[in-house]
């Protein structure tokens, strides 16, 4: 998204945008694509308590990029 504009923006603008991306909330499908796993794996990891989702409404659940990065760093116990 910003990569094509990176040369035209000051470094501080890029850093601010990167911080905004870190707080981004993803759907289960987007989270699966982000971690390169199946959507079913995301559902199972949430059900098992390995990933903590954010509930925005009764039927609107999202997962933060920070949470996915934590899972990628620490891994999922088998």
Beta strands, then each sheet from edge to edge (+ up, - down):
strand 1: 25-26
strand 2: 54-57
strand 3: 60-64
sheet 1: 1+ 3- 2+
end
